Amino acid sequence: MRVLAINDISCVGKCSLTVTLPVLSACGIECNVLPTALLSTHTGGFQGYTFRDLTDEIPKILEHWKSLGLKFDYICSGYLGSIEQIDTVLAVKREFLAPGGKFIVDPVMGDAGKLYAGFTSTFVEKMRTLCKAADFILPNVTEACFLADVPYPLSVANANAALQKLAALCPRPIITGIMDENGVSVCYTDENGDMHTYSHKHIDGFFHGAGDVFTSAFVGAIAVGKDETTAIKLASDFAADSILRSVKEVPDKRYGLNFEAEIFSFLKNLNA
Ligand code: PXL
């Protein structure tokens, strides 16, 4: 079993590959990486971060992998360093996804109603083409609103309309971080197109890297053979427990969640 994670390396401020690698390893899954960019920190709150786009390096890496005849059972993509990398990720799926493998897209583009630094409406448009190639997409509310072209924010009451629009891109959309009087919810459609919701009590605050904890745990759970609903519950519980702990234990939320301390509980639930 091989997973390929296509995402950036933010050296400090746990997100992207510094979350996906430990979570997948803990699940007992081999995680190979295709780094899209190298940053001193993520872009969400630190001043003066460095950014090195790795677009030019990727074709050389892929050429080498081709010569090794590599295939991956799961490919998941996250933060991309340039718009051109969307075509590259599509090519990686075509060339390296094993027959019967699954392609999971976290369309990382924004949060709190805004696109991240460097992202544009052209990127959003292009991201739709990536979503069309995916088996699962996992946008947060902001990304779902941009992709579905519906007003921000969403509540559980109007999530179904957004899910129906997203289903035109990918039949299995999963929207994370929907906040309303139900708490914080994940809303997703099953194979019949019906919506399901899984909720936790809302905790005030903004938690960097929470989406990456959710996505990584979801991929890990799917890769060990859990069905979509079980994977969503396991990933939501893990993210919610990590957030609860971080409220008390992480004074500066830019540094990411203390998910490490919750890995043991997550694995107990995964293997229950
Ligand atoms: O967690 C999403 C993310 C990933 N990678 C980079 C980011 C962010 C969010 O800010 O800046 C580089």
Boltz pocket constraint, residues with backbone or C-beta under 6 A from the ligand:
constraints:
  - pocket:
      binder: B
      contacts: [[A, 8], [A, 10], [A, 15], [A, 16], [A, 39], [A, 41], [A, 42], [A, 43], [A, 44], [A, 79], [A, 108], [A, 116], [A, 208], [A, 209], [A, 211], [A, 212]]
      max_distance: 6.0
